Amino acid sequence: MKNLTRRDFLEAGAKAVLAGTAIIRADFLYGRAPGQARDSHPGGGEFGHARLPLSSLIFPEPKNISSLGSDFLLGDQVPIMVPSNSSQQDELLANQLQHELSDRFSVFPKTGRTSALSGNRRMILMGSIRNPLVRQYCGQAGLLDRLESLAAEGYILRADENGVLVAGKDDRGAFYGLQSLRQLLESDGNETRVRGAEIGDWPDKPFRGIYLFLPGRNNIPFFKRFVANFMALHKFNTVIVEMNGCMRLDRHPELNSGSVKFARDVNYAARNYPLGPVHDMEQNSSHQDVADGEVLEKEEVAELAEWARLHHLDFVPEVPSFTHSYFLLTEHRDLAAVPENKWPDIYCPTNPKSYGLVFEVYDEYIDTLKPASIHIGHDELFLPINVSPQCEDKDISELYGEDVKKIHDHLASRGVKTQLWGDMLLQSVRGTGPRKHITPDGWTYKSPGGLTREQVERLIPKDCLIYNWFWSDEPGNPNKAELNEGYLEEMGFQQIFGNLDNNIEEYETRKKRQTLLGGAPSAWAATHETGFGKDLMAVFLGCSRMLWTGQTMPAKNLSGRVQSLIPAIRPRLSGVTPPSLTEASSSIVPVDISNAFNLGGALPEFGVDLGKIASGTVHFNNIPFDLKAGSANRAIVVGTVGKDDPGLPREVKGIGVGEAPLSLIFLHASARPALNRESFRLIWDQQDTADLLGFYEIVYEDGFVSTIPVRYGVNILESNWEQRTSANDYCYDADAVAIGRPEKDSFTAFAYEWINPRIGKTVREVRLKGTNGFQGGSLDYNNDLGPVIESNAVILIALSLVKERR
């Protein structure tokens, strides 16, 4: 029997839920179809030509929101008012709004200071109930009782032609009101305004987190953008950061060196799990991509913690101990429970020297980060019974409980609380008693089950916060998950749903348990935009909505909502605003590629009919695409050769451009769904977890060639996307555009903008080529590539470009 892991359980649960999910048609924000009036364009957003419904502007949706009809016009002369004796929080709110208006809208309001409000001056006022100006305003407007009655982290937001008020029940409430205000800002290119609205809002759960890896040095800017422009904006309040040996440790520099050696060894062997366990026994996940396999300086890590706190996020470092302890043992094999392993992952809890090392590492993290809590890991105990000479004849479950108690007590002596994964506390999850395993070479061994109820009661302190990642029901045992969280409650623990996903069963009933504080989805791969973008937007946004509103969203609806949010999320996370969002619409022009069209009818092997594509001009925001017919042909199609050959052209050359563009915007689709696996399936090559269907070659006049990969779920999805069933059916780097014949046929293409890295250089032509025999990551948790992908096709329908300024 294979040991059950967090990933196994989550995947099994997700499949079971998906199988029983009804397909519900979701509305999503498409571009304007041929023949649709510009005024009715539903995809305008901040740079578009028409306004989105008020109810769709803020995510997660507020408890109460209503239109006040008139908007508040912004300008450089509108002050952001703060008290004369302003607090640090008052200044923070004013500064963050100034940065938002400056960076996104070129509006530069000044800070105004006063001891009391007077007159009817147009202004923006933000702060908690302790802010004397906010308290005065709310008292005069009859809002004070409402504000005082809100739950913690709640806020009131009012915007009309006279001014904007953000009033928080507490500092976090005021901060979350600012996040909603950020989402109410819009511009038509001439005026910037705040939509007229009145909002009363508060969170459903007090713990709303995301679990991720410490970023590598090159991804520190992304981490900061993710905190400020995603987590804060969508009202998360906790970030749990796995550290391992990736912060400079002055007392134990050998752990830093060992961590780097370990990461290189696993990655250079093209493996997800380390080389060399005895008899190839199962070991813990290696997580060698924490900090991108690097070591950050203390100052860098401390700055990340402070940045999180600045954005009202509790910063919880996870420093694994007992299990997942590769980083502790790379240079301390004498402390390993199974020292014969090339890379031991569990230390010996009977060796007192183990705790000398463990406590010194914890102390250094505490001294640097000053956390209120530390997550100590302690999941997935795979220590074989009677294999470790030090632990022979010992009850390993008892040793586990004793280890938790020792670490808890040490952290408590430093004023730090303990958090841990909870699988070992339940025999219903980890099994009862020793469990038999057979290794690939036929060797037999046993591993421990979970702790008994008596051991948990005696050894595990009740002030530990337990992460329940086993919230998903098992097939054939539909009530087990709720029983598990009931057991934790009976034993006196508070818990959160760890590894959370929007597909959790019966959440709106289960959330009522008083000991359930909230939840946190997890990112089990390197912290960077590529992985977060392609893998986790639906998970993160679905959990944001669930934990704030208390409601789940059907999978198809969620994927549509995510796709509608992606155009605004992408520049916030990348830090790059593409040319199509900065240049006038007259600078964006279609390129006539109809001379290169090679197919126009049906592709019966894929169920695709190119005849469904409308004729004329379609817009996505201010980007026009010309849907032309070249003779009887409607598109450029190349085949992706997978397990079989689809019998389509392998490449098309001579797609003429003849200009020096700022960017090219491809309108394309795949013929059928493909796979976009999680990044942790190929830790050493994470980009290839998305099926590579083809690639564009950008050929410049000077002969230089740039290559653009076409990856499923990254910058392309299938033409029948409206039939999707999964919340993860979204495309991070491209935007959905409806191009089917109006009121008759459904056909979706995806607009992907490539920014020219050689501004001023003329592009002679574009070539489109399909791949041959591509293999992505395995769908199992192993060290292998997956099978050759299914055959497919890339369909290029239109091309537009953003002209160079003249």
C-alpha positions in Angstrom: 0.0 0.0 0.0 1.3 3.4 -0.9 1.6 6.0 1.8 -1.2 8.5 1.6 0.1 12.1 1.0 -1.5 15.5 0.9 -1.3 15.5 -2.9 -2.8 12.1 -3.3 -5.8 13.0 -1.1 -6.4 16.3 -2.7 -6.3 14.8 -6.2 -8.5 11.9 -5.4 -11.1 14.3 -3.8 -11.0 16.6 -6.8 -11.6 13.8 -9.2 -14.6 12.5 -7.2 -16.1 16.0 -6.9 -15.6 16.7 -10.6 -17.3 13.5 -11.6 -20.4 14.6 -9.8 -20.4 18.3 -10.8 -23.3 19.4 -12.9 -22.4 21.5 -16.0 -23.7 24.9 -15.4 -23.4 27.6 -18.1 -21.5 30.5 -16.9 -21.4 34.1 -18.2 -17.9 35.4 -18.7 -16.4 38.5 -20.3 -15.8 38.1 -23.9 -14.8 40.7 -26.5 -17.3 42.4 -28.7 -18.5 40.0 -31.4 -19.0 41.0 -35.1 -22.0 43.2 -35.5 -22.3 44.0 -31.8 -22.6 47.7 -31.0 -19.6 49.3 -29.3 -21.7 50.6 -26.5 -22.8 47.1 -25.5 -19.3 45.8 -25.2 -19.2 43.8 -21.9 -15.4 43.5 -21.7 -14.3 47.1 -21.2 -12.8 47.1 -17.8 -10.5 49.9 -16.9 -9.3 50.4 -20.5 -12.4 49.5 -22.4 -15.2 51.4 -24.1 -18.1 50.6 -21.9 -18.8 49.9 -18.2 -19.0 46.6 -16.5 -21.9 45.9 -14.1 -21.2 47.2 -10.6 -21.8 43.7 -9.2 -18.9 42.3 -11.2 -16.3 44.9 -10.2 -15.2 43.6 -6.8 -13.9 40.2 -6.1 -14.7 38.6 -3.7 -18.1 40.1 -3.9 -19.2 42.2 -0.9 -22.0 41.2 1.4 -24.0 44.3 0.5 -23.5 46.6 -2.5 -25.8 49.0 -4.2 -25.4 51.8 -6.8 -25.5 55.4 -5.8 -25.9 56.4 -9.4 -23.4 59.3 -9.6 -19.6 58.7 -9.7 -16.8 60.5 -8.0 -14.4 62.2 -10.5 -10.8 62.1 -9.6 -8.2 64.7 -10.3 -4.9 66.1 -8.9 -6.9 68.7 -6.9 -8.9 66.1 -4.9 -7.2 65.7 -1.5 -6.8 62.4 0.5 -7.6 63.7 3.9 -5.8 62.5 7.1 -5.9 63.8 10.6 -3.3 66.3 11.7 -2.0 63.7 14.2 -2.3 60.9 11.6 -1.4 57.3 12.6 1.0 55.1 10.6 -2.1 53.3 9.3 -3.7 56.5 8.1 -0.5 57.4 6.2 -0.2 53.8 4.8 -3.7 54.0 3.3 -3.1 57.4 1.7 0.2 56.4 0.3 -1.1 53.1 -1.2 -4.0 54.9 -2.9 -1.6 57.6 -4.3 0.6 54.8 -5.7 -2.4 53.1 -7.3 -3.7 56.3 -8.9 -0.2 57.4 -10.0 0.9 54.1 -11.5 -2.3 53.0 -13.2 -4.1 56.3 -14.1 -1.6 59.1 -14.0 -3.6 60.9 -11.3 -1.7 62.5 -8.5 -3.8 63.6 -5.5 -2.1 65.2 -2.6 -2.5 64.5 1.1 -4.6 67.0 3.0 -4.3 67.4 6.8 -6.9 68.8 9.3 -8.0 68.4 12.8 -11.7 68.4 11.9 -13.9 68.3 8.8 -15.7 71.5 7.7 -17.8 72.5 4.8 -18.6 70.3 1.8 -15.2 69.9 0.3 -14.8 67.1 -2.2 -12.3 64.6 -0.8 -11.3 61.1 -0.1 -11.4 59.9 3.5 -10.0 56.6 4.7 -9.4 55.1 8.1 -10.6 52.9 10.9 -13.1 53.9 13.5 -10.3 55.3 15.6 -9.5 57.9 12.9 -11.1 61.1 14.3 -12.1 62.4 10.9 -13.7 59.1 9.9 -15.5 59.0 13.2 -16.7 62.6 12.8 -17.9 61.9 9.2 -19.7 58.7 10.1 -21.4 60.4 13.1 -22.7 63.2 10.9 -23.8 60.8 8.1 -25.6 58.5 10.5 -23.2 55.6 9.8 -21.5 55.3 13.2 -23.8 52.6 14.6 -23.5 50.5 11.5 -19.8 50.8 11.6 -19.5 49.8 15.2 -21.8 46.8 14.7 -19.7 45.3 11.9 -17.6 42.1 12.5 -13.9 42.3 12.8 -12.1 43.3 9.5 -15.4 44.8 8.2 -15.8 48.2 6.4 -18.2 50.6 4.9 -17.4 52.2 1.6 -19.4 55.1 0.1 -18.7 56.9 -3.2 -20.8 59.5 -4.9 -20.2 62.8 -6.7 -19.2 64.6 -3.5 -16.6 62.3 -2.1 -15.3 58.8 -1.1 -15.4 57.3 2.4 -13.7 54.1 3.5 -14.4 53.4 7.1 -13.1 50.3 8.8 -14.2 48.6 12.0 -10.5 48.2 12.6 -7.3 48.8 10.7 -7.7 45.6 8.6 -11.2 46.6 7.8 -10.1 50.0 6.5 -7.3 48.3 4.5 -9.8 45.9 2.9 -12.1 48.9 2.1 -9.2 50.4 0.3 -8.8 47.1 -1.7 -12.4 47.4 -2.8 -11.9 51.0 -3.7 -9.0 50.0 -5.9 -11.3 47.7 -7.8 -13.9 50.5 -8.2 -11.5 52.7 -10.0 -11.9 53.0 -13.8 -10.9 55.2 -16.7 -12.3 55.8 -20.2 -9.0 57.3 -21.3 -10.1 60.9 -20.5 -11.5 60.8 -17.0 -10.7 58.6 -14.0 -13.5 58.0 -11.6 -14.7 55.9 -8.7 -18.0 54.1 -9.4 -20.8 55.4 -7.3 -21.6 52.7 -4.7 -22.4 52.0 -1.1 -20.8 48.8 0.3 -21.0 47.1 3.7 -18.7 44.1 3.9 -16.9 41.8 6.3 -15.2 38.4 6.1 -16.9 35.1 6.8 -13.7 33.5 8.2 -10.9 35.0 10.3 -8.1 32.9 8.7 -7.6 33.3 5.0 -4.2 32.2 3.9 -2.0 30.9 1.0 0.8 28.4 1.5 3.8 28.9 -0.8 7.5 28.5 -1.1 10.1 31.2 -0.2 10.9 32.9 -3.5 14.3 32.8 -5.1 16.2 36.0 -5.4 15.1 36.7 -9.0 11.5 36.2 -7.9 11.4 38.5 -4.9 9.8 41.3 -7.0 7.1 38.8 -8.0 6.5 37.8 -4.4 6.0 41.4 -3.5 3.6 42.0 -6.3 1.7 38.9 -5.5 1.3 40.1 -1.9 0.3 43.6 -2.7 -1.6 43.1 -5.9 -3.2 39.7 -5.4 -3.3 38.6 -1.8 -4.1 42.0 -0.3 -6.4 42.9 -3.2 -8.5 39.8 -2.8 -8.5 40.0 1.0 -6.2 37.2 2.2 -4.7 37.9 5.6 -2.1 35.1 6.1 0.9 33.9 4.1 2.6 30.6 5.1 6.1 30.5 3.6 8.1 27.2 3.5 11.7 28.1 4.4 13.8 24.9 4.8 17.5 25.8 4.8 17.1 28.7 2.4 17.7 31.6 4.7 21.3 32.4 5.6 21.9 30.6 8.9 24.9 32.1 10.7 24.9 29.4 13.4 24.7 26.5 10.9 26.0 27.6 7.5 26.5 23.9 6.6 22.7 23.7 6.3 22.7 26.4 3.6 25.5 24.6 1.7 23.8 21.2 2.1 20.4 22.6 0.8 22.0 23.9 -2.4 23.9 20.6 -3.0 20.6 18.7 -2.4 18.6 20.9 -4.9 21.3 20.5 -7.5 21.6 16.8 -7.1 17.8 16.2 -7.5 17.3 18.7 -10.3 20.4 17.6 -12.3 19.2 14.0 -12.0 15.8 15.2 -13.6 13.9 13.9 -10.6 11.1 15.0 -8.3 12.3 12.7 -5.5 15.9 12.2 -4.4 18.3 9.6 -5.6 19.3 6.7 -3.3 16.8 5.8 -0.7 17.5 2.3 0.7 15.6 -0.3 -1.4 14.0 2.7 -3.2 11.7 3.1 -0.2 9.2 6.0 -0.4 10.5 9.3 0.9 9.0 12.7 1.6 8.6 15.2 -1.2 11.8 17.0 -1.7 10.7 20.6 -2.4 14.1 21.4 -3.9 12.6 24.5 -5.6 12.1 26.4 -2.3 13.9 29.7 -3.0 14.7 28.3 -6.5 17.3 26.1 -4.8 19.2 29.2 -3.6 19.9 30.8 -0.2 18.6 34.3 0.6 20.3 36.6 3.0 18.6 37.3 6.3 17.9 40.9 5.4 16.1 39.8 2.2 13.9 37.3 4.1 13.1 39.8 6.9 12.1 42.4 4.3 9.6 39.9 2.8 8.1 39.3 6.2 7.8 43.0 6.8 6.3 43.6 3.4 3.6 41.0 4.1 2.8 42.7 7.5 2.7 46.1 5.8 -0.2 44.6 3.7 -1.9 43.2 6.8 -0.8 39.6 6.2 0.4 37.5 9.1 3.7 36.0 8.0 4.0 32.4 9.2 7.3 30.6 8.3 7.1 26.9 7.8 10.3 25.3 9.0 9.7 21.5 8.8 11.1 19.3 11.5 11.1 15.5 12.1 9.6 14.8 8.6 10.6 16.7 5.4 13.9 17.4 7.1 16.3 17.0 4.2 17.8 20.4 4.8 18.7 19.5 8.4 20.4 16.3 7.6 22.4 16.9 4.4 25.4 17.7 6.5 24.3 15.9 9.7 23.9 12.3 8.6 24.8 11.2 12.2 21.4 12.6 13.2 19.4 10.7 10.6 16.9 8.0 11.5 18.0 6.1 8.4 21.6 7.2 7.7 22.0 4.7 4.8 19.8 6.9 2.6 21.7 9.2 0.2 19.6 12.1 1.3 17.9 11.3 4.7 14.6 13.1 5.3 13.8 12.2 9.0 16.0 12.8 12.0 16.3 10.4 14.9 14.1 11.7 17.8 15.9 9.5 20.3 19.2 11.4 19.7 19.4 14.4 22.0 21.8 16.1 19.5 18.9 16.3 17.0 17.2 18.9 19.2 20.3 20.9 19.7 20.3 21.5 16.0 16.5 21.9 15.6 16.2 24.4 18.3 19.1 26.5 17.1 17.6 26.7 13.6 14.2 27.7 15.0 15.8 30.3 17.2 17.6 31.9 14.3 14.3 32.1 12.3 12.6 33.6 15.3 15.3 36.2 15.9 15.2 37.2 12.2 11.5 37.1 11.4 9.9 37.7 14.8 6.8 35.6 13.9 3.8 35.1 16.1 3.5 31.5 14.9 5.7 28.9 13.2 4.4 26.0 11.1 6.5 22.9 12.0 5.4 20.6 9.2 5.3 17.1 10.7 3.2 15.5 8.0 3.7 12.3 5.9 5.7 10.3 8.4 7.3 7.5 6.3 9.9 6.3 8.9 10.2 2.5 8.5 9.7 0.4 11.6 12.8 -1.5 12.9 15.0 -0.2 10.0 16.4 2.7 12.0 18.9 1.2 14.5 18.3 4.1 16.9 14.6 3.7 16.9 14.4 -0.1 17.0 11.7 -1.4 19.3 10.3 2.1 19.8 6.7 3.1 19.2 7.3 5.6 16.4 3.9 7.2 16.9 4.9 7.9 20.5 8.2 9.4 19.3 6.3 11.6 16.9 4.1 12.9 19.7 7.0 13.5 22.0 8.8 15.4 19.2 5.8 17.7 18.7 5.6 18.4 22.4 9.4 19.2 22.7 9.3 21.6 19.7 6.0 23.2 20.9 7.4 23.8 24.3 10.6 25.4 22.9 8.6 27.7 20.7 6.3 28.6 23.5 9.3 29.6 25.6 10.1 32.1 22.9 6.5 33.4 22.8 5.7 31.7 19.5 2.7 29.5 18.7 2.8 26.2 16.9 1.0 25.2 13.7 1.3 21.7 12.0 -0.3 19.4 9.5 -2.7 17.1 11.2 -2.6 13.8 9.4 -0.6 11.9 12.1 -3.2 12.8 14.7 -5.9 10.7 13.2 -5.7 6.9 12.6 -8.7 7.4 10.2 -6.2 9.2 7.9 -2.9 7.5 8.6 -4.2 4.0 9.5 -4.1 1.9 12.6 -0.9 0.2 13.6 2.0 -0.8 11.4 1.3 -1.0 7.7 3.0 -3.3 5.3 4.9 -2.1 2.2 6.8 -3.8 -0.6 9.6 -1.8 -2.3 10.3 -2.1 -6.1 13.0 -4.6 -5.4 10.7 -6.8 -3.4 11.9 -5.9 0.1 9.2 -5.8 2.7 8.9 -3.3 5.5 6.3 -1.6 7.8 5.5 2.0 8.5 3.7 3.5 11.5 0.0 4.4 11.6 -1.5 7.5 13.2 -1.4 8.3 16.9 -4.0 6.8 19.2 -6.6 9.1 20.7 -4.8 8.6 24.1 -1.4 9.6 22.6 -2.9 12.7 21.1 -4.6 13.7 24.3 -1.4 13.2 26.3 1.2 14.5 23.9 -0.1 17.2 21.5 -0.7 20.6 23.2 -4.2 21.9 22.4 -3.1 25.3 21.5 -1.5 23.9 18.3 -3.3 25.1 15.2 -4.0 22.0 13.0 -4.0 22.1 9.2 -6.6 19.7 8.0 -5.6 18.7 4.4 -7.8 15.5 4.5 -11.1 17.4 4.1 -12.1 15.6 0.9 -14.2 12.5 1.1 -12.9 9.2 -0.1 -14.8 7.2 -2.7 -17.2 4.9 -1.0 -16.9 6.7 2.4 -18.8 10.0 1.9 -18.8 11.1 5.6 -15.2 10.4 6.5 -13.9 13.9 5.9 -16.5 15.5 8.2 -15.9 12.9 10.8 -12.2 13.8 10.7 -12.7 17.4 11.4 -15.2 16.4 14.2 -12.5 14.2 15.8 -10.1 17.2 15.8 -12.7 19.3 17.4 -13.5 16.7 20.1 -9.8 16.5 21.0 -9.8 20.3 21.6 -8.0 21.7 18.6 -8.8 24.6 16.4 -8.2 23.9 12.7 -8.1 25.3 9.2 -8.6 23.5 5.9 -5.1 23.2 4.5 -4.4 22.5 0.8 -7.9 24.0 0.3 -9.6 24.0 -3.0 -12.9 25.4 -4.2 -14.2 21.9 -4.9 -14.6 21.1 -1.1 -17.8 19.2 -0.5 -20.6 20.8 1.6 -18.5 23.7 2.6 -21.4 26.0 3.4 -22.5 23.5 6.0 -19.1 22.5 7.3 -17.9 26.0 7.7 -20.3 26.5 10.6 -18.1 24.5 12.9 -16.8 27.0 15.5 -13.4 25.5 15.7 -12.8 25.9 11.9 -11.1 29.2 11.6 -10.7 29.2 7.8 -8.4 27.8 5.2 -5.4 28.1 3.0 -4.8 26.7 -0.6 -1.2 25.6 -1.3 1.3 26.2 -4.0 3.6 23.1 -4.1 6.1 24.5 -6.6 8.5 27.4 -7.0 7.1 30.9 -6.3 7.0 32.5 -9.7 4.5 34.0 -12.1 4.6 31.2 -14.6 3.5 28.5 -12.2 1.1 30.6 -10.2 -0.5 31.9 -13.4 -1.1 28.7 -15.2 -1.8 26.5 -12.2 -3.4 28.4 -9.3 -5.5 31.3 -10.3 -8.8 29.4 -10.0 -7.7 27.7 -6.7 -6.6 31.0 -5.2 -9.5 33.1 -6.3 -12.0 30.4 -5.5 -10.7 30.1 -2.0 -10.6 33.9 -1.6 -14.3 34.1 -2.4 -15.2 31.1 -0.3 -13.3 32.3 2.8 -14.6 35.9 2.5 -18.2 35.3 1.4 -18.8 31.8 2.9 -20.0 30.5 -0.5 -18.5 28.2 -3.1 -19.0 28.7 -6.9 -19.7 25.9 -9.4 -16.6 24.9 -11.3 -17.7 26.2 -14.7 -18.8 29.5 -13.4 -15.6 29.9 -11.5 -13.4 29.3 -14.6 -15.4 31.9 -16.5 -15.1 34.4 -13.7 -11.3 33.7 -13.4 -10.9 34.2 -17.2 -12.8 37.5 -16.9 -10.4 38.7 -14.1 -7.2 37.6 -15.8 -6.7 40.7 -18.0 -6.5 42.9 -14.9 -4.6 40.4 -12.8 -1.8 39.7 -15.4 -0.2 43.2 -15.5 -0.5 43.5 -11.7 1.5 40.3 -11.2 3.9 40.6 -14.1 4.7 44.3 -13.5 4.5 44.7 -17.3 1.7 46.7 -19.0 1.5 45.5 -22.6 1.5 48.0 -25.5 -2.2 47.3 -26.3 -3.1 48.8 -22.9 -1.0 52.0 -23.3 -1.4 52.9 -27.0 -4.4 54.5 -28.7 -6.8 52.2 -30.4 -5.9 53.8 -33.7 -2.3 52.3 -33.2 -3.7 48.8 -33.1 -4.4 47.4 -36.5 -5.2 44.0 -38.0 -2.7 42.2 -40.2 -4.1 40.6 -43.3 -2.9 36.9 -43.0 -5.6 35.5 -45.3 -3.1 34.7 -48.0 -1.6 32.0 -45.7 -5.0 30.4 -44.7 -4.8 26.7 -45.5 -8.1 25.3 -44.2 -11.7 26.4 -44.1 -14.1 23.6 -43.4 -14.4 20.9 -40.8 -11.7 19.0 -38.9 -13.9 15.9 -38.2 -11.2 14.1 -36.2 -11.3 17.0 -33.7 -15.0 17.9 -34.0 -14.0 21.5 -35.1 -15.9 23.3 -37.8 -14.1 26.5 -39.0 -17.3 27.4 -40.8 -18.7 28.5 -37.4 -16.2 31.5 -37.4 -18.0 34.8 -38.0 -16.9 37.3 -40.7 -16.0 40.9 -40.0 -14.2 42.7 -37.2 -14.2 41.5 -33.6 -12.9 43.5 -30.7 -11.4 42.5 -27.4 -11.2 45.7 -25.4 -9.6 48.1 -27.9 -7.9 45.4 -30.0 -9.5 44.8 -33.4 -9.2 41.4 -35.2 -10.2 41.0 -38.8 -12.0 37.7 -39.4 -11.4 37.2 -43.1 -12.0 34.4 -45.5 -9.2 33.6 -47.9 -11.0 32.0 -50.8 -12.8 29.1 -49.0 -10.3 29.0 -46.2 -10.8 30.6 -42.7 -7.6 29.9 -40.7 -4.0 28.7 -40.6 -3.9 25.2 -39.1 -0.9 23.1 -38.2 -1.0 19.7 -36.7 0.5 18.6 -33.3 1.8 15.1 -33.8 1.2 13.1 -30.6 0.3 9.5 -30.2 -0.8 9.6 -33.8 -0.4 11.9 -36.8 -3.5 14.0 -37.4 -2.6 14.3 -41.1 -2.4 18.1 -41.0 0.4 20.4 -42.3 3.3 20.4 -39.9 4.2 24.1 -40.5 3.1 27.2 -42.4 5.6 29.8 -43.4 5.2 33.2 -45.0 2.7 34.8 -42.7 3.7 38.3 -43.7 4.0 41.3 -41.3 6.5 43.8 -42.8 6.5 46.2 -39.9 8.4 46.9 -36.7 5.6 46.3 -34.1 5.6 47.1 -30.4 3.7 43.8 -30.1 1.9 41.1 -32.0 -1.5 39.8 -30.8 -2.3 36.3 -32.0 -6.0 35.2 -32.0 -5.8 31.4 -31.9 -7.3 28.2 -30.4 -6.4 24.6 -30.1 -8.5 21.9 -31.8 -9.1 20.0 -28.6 -8.3 20.1 -24.9 -4.8 19.1 -23.8 -3.1 18.9 -20.5 -1.8 21.6 -18.2 -0.3 19.6 -15.2 0.7 21.1 -11.9 4.2 22.5 -11.9 5.4 20.1 -9.3 5.0 17.2 -11.8 8.3 18.3 -13.3 10.1 20.3 -10.7 13.3 20.4 -12.8 11.4 21.6 -15.9 8.2 23.3 -14.8 7.3 25.1 -18.0 6.9 21.7 -19.8 4.1 20.7 -17.5 1.9 22.5 -19.9 1.5 20.6 -23.2 3.6 22.2 -25.9 1.3 22.1 -29.0 3.4 24.2 -31.3 5.4 27.4 -31.6 5.6 30.6 -33.6 8.8 31.8 -35.2 9.2 35.5 -35.5 11.6 36.1 -38.4 13.1 39.6 -38.5 14.5 41.2 -41.7 18.0 40.8 -40.4 17.5 37.0 -40.2 17.2 36.8 -36.4 14.5 34.4 -35.2 12.6 34.5 -31.9 10.5 31.6 -30.8 7.1 31.8 -29.0 5.9 28.5 -27.4 2.2 27.7 -27.7 1.4 26.0 -24.5 -2.0 24.7 -23.4 -3.5 26.6 -20.5 -0.7 29.2 -20.7 -1.6 31.0 -23.9 -4.1 28.8 -25.7 -7.2 26.8 -25.0 -9.7 24.8 -27.1 -12.2 26.4 -29.5 -15.2 24.8 -27.7 -14.1 26.3 -24.4 -17.7 27.1 -23.5 -18.2 23.4 -22.9 -15.6 23.3 -20.1 -16.4 21.6 -16.8 -13.4 22.3 -14.5 -12.6 25.4 -12.5 -9.1 25.2 -13.8 -10.2 25.6 -17.5 -8.7 29.1 -17.9 -5.9 30.6 -19.8 -3.5 32.9 -17.9 -1.6 34.6 -20.7 -4.4 35.0 -23.2 -8.0 36.3 -23.2 -11.2 34.6 -24.3 -12.8 36.1 -27.4 -16.2 34.9 -28.8 -15.9 34.7 -32.6 -18.7 32.3 -33.5 -21.5 33.5 -35.8 -23.9 35.6 -33.8 -26.8 33.8 -32.1 -25.9 30.6 -33.9 -22.5 29.0 -33.3 -20.1 28.9 -30.4 -16.4 29.3 -31.2 -13.9 30.7 -28.8 -10.4 32.0 -29.6 -7.8 33.3 -27.3 -5.9 36.6 -27.8 -2.3 36.3 -26.8 0.0 39.4 -26.9 3.7 39.0 -27.6 5.8 42.0 -26.8 8.6 42.6 -29.3 11.9 42.5 -27.5 13.6 44.3 -30.4 11.7 47.5 -30.7 12.4 49.2 -34.0 13.4 46.0 -35.8 11.1 45.0 -38.7 9.4 41.6 -38.6 9.4 40.1 -42.0 7.2 37.1 -41.4 5.7 34.7 -38.8 5.9 30.9 -39.1 3.7 28.5 -37.2 4.9 25.0 -36.5 3.5 22.0 -34.6 5.4 19.8 -32.2 6.2 16.1 -32.7 6.0 13.6 -29.8 5.9 16.0 -26.9 5.9 14.6 -23.4 5.0 16.6 -20.3 5.0 15.5 -16.7 3.6 12.3 -15.4 0.2 12.4 -13.8 1.5 10.2 -11.0 3.9 11.4 -8.3 7.1 9.9 -9.6 10.3 10.9 -11.4 9.1 10.1 -15.0 7.9 12.0 -18.0 4.3 11.3 -19.0 3.3 9.6 -22.2 3.4 11.2 -25.6 0.4 13.7 -25.8 -2.7 13.2 -27.9 -2.6 14.6 -31.4 -4.0 18.1 -31.7 -3.9 21.2 -33.9 -3.1 24.9 -33.5 -5.6 27.2 -35.3 -4.4 30.7 -36.0 -7.5 32.8 -37.0 -6.3 36.4 -37.0 -3.3 38.6 -36.2 -3.1 42.2 -35.0 -0.2 44.4 -34.1 0.5 47.5 -32.1 2.3 50.1 -34.2 5.5 51.8 -33.3 5.0 55.4 -32.3 5.8 57.9 -35.0 
